[in-house]
Amino acid sequence: MSGQTMKESVAPTLDKETIAQFRETVRRFTRERLVPIEEQVAESDEVPEEIIQEMRDLGLFGLTVPQEHGGLGLTSPEEIEIVTELCWASAAFRSLIGINLGVGSQGIVHEGTEAQKQEWLPRIATGEVITSFALTEPDSGSDAAALRTSAVRDGDTYILNGTKRYITNSPYASLITVMARTEPERLPGNRHVSAFLVPADTPGVTIGRKDRKMGQAGAWSADVILENVRVPATALLGGVEGRGFKTAMSVLDRGRLNVAAVCVGQAKRIQHEAVKYACERLQFGKPIVEFQLVQAMLADSQADILAAESLVQQTANRLAAGERVSLEASCVKMFASEMVGRVADRAVQVHGAAGYMRDSVVERFYRDVRVFRIYEGTTQIQQTIIGKTLARQFQAGDFA
């Protein structure tokens, strides 16, 4: 299930000075524009349109789209630098661009026809088109290849029917990559699954009501219902049936690294809040940061953050060099998502009763980061992938 790793160019696409300047711009934007409105977004469950436009203007929707198609064409190491900075703020802001950075663009980059690239990638890069990826269904999640949505060929069109669940950005999206069965039986290599590029305004596409989630207010998801949705055969991603699952898996490693970078960014912010509170909160006549048990919690969190950050950077560098990193990407995603949960839990503990209140920043982040252990493959799925991969390596004589 680990899929094939898509190779990147070894050379960075932008010079170090330009990347450093861009990172500083994103850093200022995050702290001066996004952080001050976090509470507003949490209360209204909506990111203001002017902020979305500013994100477009910064080029954030096109970080990973190749430069020849209007994007920045960042390598994985460059991407995680920017994502980590952006995720000093609420993860809802990153959620807006997340699918554009991942399978929403990369599926087209690696598998799309030239016509599909020309039609969609420039608009994805500018953020004119916000994308969704519709794989999960009411009865299929971790067993992604068990999906029931069908795509039946009818002349030079396909007719799609099915229901997709928990689809991130679907209320915003103008393009949905829909995974559907083009064969009724499950085939070896999951060749019964194909991918289709479906404009959200296609007749028969209905977006359900927004999901009510534990956290990440402002990051919208909803069901996508497909009822006799007719799309041209040219909407078949890559123009070849049976490659949809391969397409999804091919970009999964980079997607998991992206999520791990999000976790690192969130953890850094949470740790900042915990240290700040510990330095300012007085008990027994002195700041609680002077108490050794509080110091121990902060120390454990700092070590966790540094370990996760190092793993993300190392794996991203290897991916950019063209190495296969499916095992490492699963390890990094698992470790980083579990890590940020631990950091958030300790931060609430450092805050004491104040950390349990709904007006506390760490209480909000505590709820926000819980989902990272679920999507892009649950912790348990990562453990299964890692365990099976190690067994195969040992049996093949490749395990040192």
C-alpha positions in Angstrom: 0.0 0.0 0.0 3.0 2.3 0.2 3.0 2.9 -3.6 5.7 4.3 -5.8 7.6 7.4 -5.0 7.7 10.1 -7.6 11.1 11.5 -8.2 12.0 15.2 -7.9 14.8 17.1 -9.3 17.9 17.1 -7.0 18.5 20.8 -7.6 16.3 23.3 -5.8 14.0 25.3 -8.0 14.7 28.6 -6.4 18.0 30.0 -5.0 18.6 30.0 -1.3 18.2 33.7 -0.9 14.8 33.8 -2.7 13.6 30.9 -0.6 14.8 32.7 2.6 13.0 35.9 1.6 9.8 34.0 0.7 9.9 32.1 4.0 10.3 35.4 5.9 7.3 36.9 4.0 5.2 33.9 4.9 6.4 34.2 8.5 5.3 37.8 8.7 2.0 37.1 7.0 1.3 34.3 9.4 2.0 36.2 12.6 0.7 39.6 11.5 -2.4 38.6 9.5 -3.4 35.0 10.5 -2.7 34.7 14.2 -4.7 37.8 15.1 -7.8 36.5 13.5 -7.6 32.9 14.7 -10.3 33.4 17.3 -12.6 35.1 14.8 -12.2 32.1 12.4 -12.8 29.7 15.3 -16.0 31.5 16.2 -17.4 32.1 12.7 -16.1 28.8 11.3 -15.0 30.7 8.2 -11.8 32.1 6.8 -12.4 35.6 5.5 -12.4 36.0 1.7 -9.8 38.8 1.9 -7.4 36.4 3.7 -8.0 33.7 1.0 -7.2 36.4 -1.6 -4.0 37.4 0.2 -3.0 33.7 0.2 -3.5 33.6 -3.5 -1.5 36.8 -4.0 1.4 35.2 -2.0 1.4 32.2 -4.3 0.6 29.8 -1.5 -1.9 27.7 -3.6 0.9 27.0 -6.2 3.8 26.1 -4.1 4.2 22.7 -5.7 2.9 23.4 -9.2 5.8 23.4 -11.7 7.0 26.8 -12.8 6.1 26.2 -16.4 2.5 26.0 -15.3 2.6 29.2 -13.2 3.5 27.8 -9.8 6.7 28.0 -7.7 7.7 24.4 -8.3 9.1 24.0 -4.8 10.9 20.8 -3.9 9.8 18.8 -0.9 12.4 20.4 1.4 11.4 23.9 0.3 7.7 23.1 0.6 8.0 21.9 4.2 9.9 25.1 5.1 7.0 27.2 4.0 4.3 24.9 5.4 6.0 24.8 8.8 6.0 28.6 8.9 2.4 28.8 7.8 1.3 26.4 10.5 2.4 28.6 13.3 -1.2 29.7 12.9 -4.3 27.7 13.0 -4.2 24.7 10.7 -7.5 25.8 9.1 -5.5 28.3 7.0 -3.2 25.5 5.6 -6.2 23.3 5.0 -7.3 25.7 2.3 -4.2 25.1 0.2 -3.4 21.6 1.3 -5.1 19.7 -1.5 -3.8 22.1 -4.1 -0.3 21.3 -2.9 -0.9 17.5 -2.8 -2.9 15.2 -5.0 -5.0 18.0 -6.4 -2.1 19.2 -8.4 0.5 16.4 -8.2 -1.9 13.8 -9.6 -2.2 16.0 -12.7 1.5 16.8 -12.8 2.6 13.2 -12.7 -0.3 11.4 -14.4 -2.3 14.0 -16.4 -2.4 14.4 -20.1 -0.9 17.5 -21.6 -4.4 18.9 -22.2 -5.3 18.3 -18.5 -2.2 20.0 -17.4 -2.8 23.1 -19.5 -6.4 23.3 -18.5 -6.1 23.0 -14.7 -2.6 23.5 -13.4 -2.3 27.3 -14.1 -5.6 28.0 -12.3 -4.7 25.6 -9.4 -1.4 27.6 -9.1 -3.1 30.9 -8.7 -5.8 29.6 -6.4 -8.5 30.5 -8.8 -9.3 26.7 -8.6 -9.4 25.2 -5.1 -9.3 21.4 -5.3 -10.7 18.5 -3.4 -9.8 14.8 -3.4 -12.8 12.5 -3.1 -11.7 9.0 -2.1 -13.2 8.2 1.3 -16.8 6.8 1.4 -19.2 5.9 4.1 -18.0 2.3 4.0 -14.4 2.7 2.9 -11.7 4.6 4.6 -8.4 2.9 5.4 -9.5 0.2 2.9 -9.5 2.8 0.1 -9.7 0.3 -2.7 -13.0 -1.0 -1.4 -14.8 2.1 -2.7 -18.2 1.7 -4.3 -18.5 4.8 -6.4 -18.9 3.7 -10.0 -17.9 5.2 -13.3 -19.6 3.5 -16.3 -18.4 4.2 -19.8 -21.1 5.5 -22.2 -19.7 6.3 -25.6 -17.3 9.2 -25.2 -18.5 9.9 -21.6 -18.5 8.3 -18.2 -21.5 8.3 -15.8 -20.5 8.6 -12.1 -22.6 7.5 -9.1 -21.7 7.3 -5.4 -21.2 9.2 -2.2 -17.9 10.5 -0.8 -17.5 11.4 2.9 -15.4 13.8 4.9 -14.1 15.5 1.7 -11.8 18.4 2.6 -12.5 21.7 0.9 -15.5 20.3 -1.0 -17.6 23.4 -0.1 -14.9 25.6 -1.6 -13.8 23.4 -4.4 -14.3 24.0 -8.1 -12.4 20.9 -9.1 -12.8 17.5 -7.4 -10.6 14.5 -8.2 -13.0 11.6 -7.8 -11.9 8.0 -7.4 -14.3 5.5 -8.8 -14.6 2.0 -9.9 -14.4 1.4 -13.7 -14.6 -2.4 -13.1 -17.2 -4.0 -10.8 -14.7 -6.6 -9.4 -11.6 -5.9 -7.4 -8.6 -6.4 -9.6 -5.0 -7.1 -8.8 -3.0 -3.9 -8.2 -6.4 -2.2 -7.6 -6.8 -1.7 -11.3 -10.5 -1.4 -10.8 -10.0 2.2 -9.5 -9.7 5.2 -11.8 -9.4 8.9 -11.2 -11.6 11.6 -12.8 -11.3 15.3 -12.9 -14.8 16.5 -12.1 -15.7 20.2 -12.1 -17.8 20.9 -9.0 -20.5 22.6 -11.0 -21.1 19.5 -13.1 -24.9 18.6 -13.1 -25.5 15.8 -10.6 -22.8 16.9 -8.2 -24.2 17.9 -4.8 -22.2 19.1 -1.8 -23.7 18.1 1.5 -23.8 20.3 4.6 -20.6 21.2 6.2 -19.3 18.6 8.7 -19.4 19.5 12.4 -15.9 18.6 13.6 -14.0 18.5 16.9 -11.6 21.1 15.8 -10.1 23.1 12.9 -13.1 25.5 12.6 -12.9 27.2 9.2 -11.5 24.1 7.5 -14.5 22.9 5.7 -15.3 19.3 4.7 -18.6 17.7 3.5 -20.1 14.8 1.7 -19.9 14.8 -2.1 -22.9 13.1 -3.7 -22.7 12.0 -7.4 -26.0 11.2 -9.1 -25.7 10.3 -12.8 -22.8 12.7 -13.2 -21.8 12.7 -16.8 -18.3 13.7 -17.7 -16.4 13.5 -20.9 -13.9 10.7 -21.4 -11.2 13.4 -21.4 -11.9 13.8 -17.6 -10.3 10.5 -17.0 -7.0 11.4 -15.3 -4.2 10.4 -17.6 -6.6 9.0 -20.1 -6.1 5.5 -18.9 -8.5 3.4 -16.8 -7.2 1.5 -13.8 -4.5 3.9 -12.7 -6.4 5.9 -10.1 -5.2 4.1 -7.1 -1.6 4.1 -8.3 -2.0 7.9 -8.9 -3.2 8.4 -5.3 -0.5 6.3 -3.8 2.2 7.9 -6.0 1.8 11.3 -4.3 1.2 9.9 -0.8 4.8 10.1 0.4 5.0 13.8 -0.2 1.5 14.3 1.2 2.5 12.5 4.4 5.6 14.7 4.7 3.4 17.8 4.3 1.2 16.6 7.2 4.3 16.0 9.3 5.5 19.5 8.6 2.1 20.8 9.6 2.5 18.9 12.9 5.9 20.4 13.5 4.6 24.0 12.8 1.7 23.4 15.1 3.9 21.9 17.8 6.2 24.9 17.7 3.3 27.3 18.3 1.9 25.2 21.1 5.3 25.0 22.8 5.6 28.8 22.4 2.3 29.2 24.2 3.3 26.8 27.0 6.7 28.4 27.6 5.1 31.9 27.6 2.5 30.9 30.1 5.0 29.1 32.3 7.2 32.2 32.4 4.3 34.6 33.2 2.2 32.5 35.6 3.1 33.0 39.3 2.6 30.4 42.0 4.2 30.3 45.4 5.8 33.7 44.6 7.6 32.7 41.5 7.0 31.8 37.8 6.0 28.1 37.4 8.8 27.7 34.8 11.1 27.5 37.8 9.5 24.3 39.0 11.4 21.3 37.9 8.3 19.2 36.9 7.1 22.0 34.7 10.6 22.2 33.2 10.4 18.5 32.5 7.2 18.8 30.5 8.6 21.6 28.5 11.9 19.7 27.9 10.1 16.6 26.7 8.1 18.6 24.3 11.2 20.4 22.9 13.0 17.1 22.3 9.9 15.8 20.6 9.7 18.8 18.3 13.4 18.7 17.4 13.3 15.0 16.7 10.2 15.3 14.4 11.7 18.3 12.6 14.9 16.5 11.9 13.0 13.4 10.6 10.9 15.6 8.3 13.9 17.4 6.9 16.0 14.3 6.4 13.2 12.4 4.6 12.3 15.4 2.4 15.9 15.7 1.3 16.0 12.1 0.3 12.7 12.4 -1.6 14.0 15.4 -3.5 17.1 13.4 -4.3 14.9 10.8 -6.0 15.1 8.1 -3.3 12.2 5.8 -2.4 11.0 6.9 1.0 7.7 5.2 1.5 8.8 3.5 4.7 10.3 6.7 6.0 7.3 8.8 5.1 5.1 6.5 7.1 7.4 6.7 10.0 7.6 10.5 9.9 3.9 10.9 9.6 3.2 8.6 12.4 5.9 10.1 14.7 5.0 13.7 14.0 1.3 13.3 14.4 1.7 11.5 17.7 4.3 14.0 18.7 2.1 17.0 18.3 -0.6 15.3 20.4 1.8 14.8 23.2 3.0 18.4 23.0 -0.6 19.7 23.0 -1.5 17.6 26.0 1.5 18.8 28.0 0.7 22.4 27.1 -2.8 22.0 28.5 -1.2 20.5 31.7 1.2 23.4 32.0 -1.7 25.8 31.8 -3.7 23.9 34.4 -7.3 24.9 34.6 -6.7 27.8 32.2 -5.8 25.3 29.5 -9.1 23.6 29.8 -11.1 26.7 29.1 -12.6 27.3 25.6 -10.9 30.8 25.4 -7.5 29.2 25.7 -5.2 29.0 22.7 -3.8 25.6 23.8 -7.3 24.2 24.3 -8.2 25.1 20.7 -4.9 23.6 19.3 -5.4 20.5 21.5 -8.6 19.8 19.5 -7.2 21.0 16.2 -4.2 18.6 16.1 -6.2 15.5 17.1 -7.1 14.8 13.4 -3.5 14.5 12.3 -3.4 11.0 13.8 -6.3 10.0 11.5 -6.0 11.5 8.0 -3.4 10.7 5.4 -3.5 7.2 6.9 -4.2 6.6 10.6 -1.4 5.8 13.0 -2.5 2.2 13.0 -2.3 2.0 9.2 1.2 3.5 9.3 2.2 0.9 11.8 0.9 -1.8 9.5 2.7 -0.4 6.5 5.9 -0.1 8.5 5.7 -3.6 9.9 4.9 -5.2 6.6 7.7 -3.3 4.8 10.2 -4.4 7.4 9.2 -8.0 7.0 9.5 -7.8 3.2 12.9 -6.2 3.5 14.1 -8.9 5.9 12.8 -11.7 3.7 14.5 -10.1 0.7 17.8 -9.7 2.6 17.6 -5.9 2.5 17.1 -5.3 6.2 20.3 -4.3 7.9 
